[in-house]
Structure formats: C-alpha cells, structure tokens
C-alpha cells in the first residue's frame, strides 16, 4: 500500500494510495480498487491476528513542508476492506504524527518506536525516541 515517486531533484512528489496483493503460487500481482487511507509514504504496516495495521506516514507535494500523519487503519485482507480505528481514547492517547518508525506485532499488542517528523515553522525535523504500545482486544 502507498509509496512515492519523486523527481530527480526531489522538487515534486507523487504519493500513491494503491493496494496491491501478491499471489505466492502464481507470482501475480493484483491491484485492489478500495476506499481507505489517503496517499502517503513513510508509513508502516504490520500484520497481526489476521489483519494488517497501518499507522502514520507523510504527504509532500513539494510546495513547502510535508504533512505528517497520525492515523491508524486496519485492513481485513480477505475482503480488502479498510477500517479507520478511532475513538475518544485513541484520539487522546496516540503517538504524534511521524514517518520512518519501527512498527511490530507482539502477542496481544502493537509496538511503535521512534521515527521522524517535521513541525510547521521549524527548519529542521525531529528524530523521535518514544515508545508506544497499543493493547488489542481479543479478535481485533
């Protein structure tokens, strides 16, 4: 899912929101035309409990500062349907917008560490060193 293409001098960017799957028997790729997260790059995906989770990333039109994202999505691979995971608790207790972080699955939770972000008005970006866990309910 997603990714980017930039010009040689990195002055313009094209971000993708395509979802592709690979058939491991035939080695054929299939494009899935589905609604879901916005186009982006620098995001991370992790498989857990029969789902794929996506967090963060950024969008950069090459017209100033990139926009960093802090949204969390879940993909059900069998149906290729995305669901945005949001509620009051998640809105108040989530990592800040970022890209280029470590995202992994543990027994009953997801782990996110570090990354990179740029805040509007700041010249230099920030390297992040924070650690977050998201406890998943059974079957989620």
C-alpha positions as CSV (number, residue, x, y, z in Angstrom):
1,X,0.0,0.0,0.0
2,X,1.1,3.5,-0.8
3,X,4.6,4.8,-1.6
4,X,6.0,7.7,-3.5
5,X,7.7,8.7,-6.7
6,X,9.8,11.9,-6.8
7,X,11.6,13.9,-9.4
8,X,15.4,13.5,-9.6
9,X,15.9,16.8,-7.7
10,X,13.1,15.9,-5.2
11,X,11.2,19.1,-6.0
12,X,7.9,17.3,-6.8
13,X,6.4,14.1,-5.3
14,X,3.6,11.8,-6.3
15,X,2.2,9.7,-3.4
16,X,0.2,6.5,-4.1
17,X,-2.8,5.0,-2.3
18,X,-2.8,1.8,-4.2
19,X,-3.3,-1.5,-2.5
20,X,-1.7,-4.5,-4.2
21,X,-1.6,-8.2,-3.3
22,X,0.8,-10.9,-4.5
23,X,-0.4,-14.4,-5.1
24,X,2.5,-16.5,-3.8
25,X,1.6,-19.5,-6.0
26,X,1.3,-17.8,-9.4
27,X,3.6,-14.8,-8.5
28,X,1.0,-12.5,-10.0
29,X,0.2,-9.0,-8.6
30,X,-3.4,-7.8,-8.3
31,X,-4.5,-4.2,-7.8
32,X,-7.4,-3.7,-5.5
33,X,-9.6,-0.6,-6.1
34,X,-10.8,0.0,-2.5
35,X,-11.5,3.0,-0.3
36,X,-9.1,3.5,2.6
37,X,-6.2,5.6,3.8
38,X,-5.0,8.7,1.9
39,X,-2.0,8.5,-0.4
40,X,1.3,8.6,1.6
41,X,4.8,7.3,2.1
42,X,7.0,6.8,5.1
43,X,4.1,4.9,6.8
44,X,4.5,1.4,8.3
45,X,2.3,-1.7,8.2
46,X,2.3,-4.7,10.4
47,X,0.3,-8.0,10.3
48,X,-1.4,-9.1,13.5
49,X,-4.2,-11.6,14.2
50,X,-5.4,-11.9,10.6
51,X,-5.4,-8.1,10.0
52,X,-2.9,-5.6,8.7
53,X,-2.5,-2.4,10.6
54,X,-1.2,0.9,9.1
55,X,0.0,4.0,11.0
56,X,1.3,7.4,10.0
57,X,3.5,8.4,7.1
58,X,3.6,11.7,5.3
59,X,2.4,13.6,2.2
60,X,4.6,16.1,0.4
61,X,3.5,18.0,-2.7
62,X,6.9,19.7,-2.9
63,X,5.3,23.0,-2.2
64,X,6.6,23.6,1.3
65,X,6.6,21.5,4.4
66,X,5.4,17.9,4.2
67,X,2.3,16.9,6.2
68,X,2.9,14.2,8.7
69,X,0.0,11.8,9.6
70,X,-1.1,10.1,12.8
71,X,-4.0,8.0,11.6
72,X,-4.4,4.3,12.4
73,X,-6.1,1.9,9.9
74,X,-6.9,-1.8,9.9
75,X,-7.1,-3.9,6.7
76,X,-9.1,-7.2,6.5
77,X,-7.1,-9.0,3.8
78,X,-9.8,-11.5,3.0
79,X,-12.3,-8.7,2.0
80,X,-9.7,-6.0,1.2
81,X,-11.7,-3.6,3.4
82,X,-10.0,-0.8,5.4
83,X,-11.4,0.5,8.7
84,X,-10.1,3.6,10.3
85,X,-9.6,2.9,14.0
86,X,-10.6,6.0,16.0
87,X,-12.4,6.7,19.2
88,X,-12.0,9.2,22.1
89,X,-9.5,7.1,23.9
90,X,-7.3,6.6,20.8
91,X,-7.5,10.3,19.9
92,X,-6.1,11.3,23.4
93,X,-3.6,8.5,23.7
94,X,-1.7,8.0,20.5
95,X,1.7,8.8,19.0
96,X,2.3,12.1,17.3
97,X,2.4,12.2,13.5
98,X,5.5,10.7,12.1
99,X,7.2,8.6,9.4
100,X,10.1,6.1,9.4
101,X,9.4,4.4,12.7
102,X,9.6,0.8,13.9
103,X,6.2,-0.9,14.0
104,X,5.8,-4.5,15.1
105,X,3.4,-7.1,16.4
106,X,3.7,-8.8,19.8
107,X,1.4,-11.4,21.5
108,X,-1.6,-9.1,22.1
109,X,-0.4,-5.6,21.2
110,X,1.3,-3.5,18.6
111,X,4.6,-1.7,19.4
112,X,5.7,1.6,17.8
113,X,9.2,3.1,18.4
114,X,10.7,6.4,17.3
115,X,10.5,7.9,13.8
116,X,10.9,11.3,12.2
117,X,8.6,14.3,12.0
118,X,8.7,17.9,10.9
119,X,6.7,20.6,12.5
120,X,5.4,23.6,10.5
121,X,7.6,26.6,11.0
122,X,10.7,24.6,12.1
123,X,13.7,24.4,9.8
124,X,15.0,21.0,10.9
125,X,13.0,17.9,11.5
126,X,12.9,15.9,14.7
127,X,14.1,12.4,15.3
128,X,11.8,10.7,17.8
129,X,12.8,8.2,20.5
130,X,9.5,7.5,22.1
131,X,7.9,4.0,22.7
132,X,4.2,3.3,22.4
133,X,2.1,0.1,22.7
134,X,-1.4,-0.5,21.7
135,X,-3.2,-3.3,23.5
136,X,-5.6,-5.1,21.1
137,X,-8.8,-6.6,22.2
138,X,-9.3,-10.3,21.6
139,X,-10.2,-10.9,18.0
140,X,-9.1,-7.4,16.9
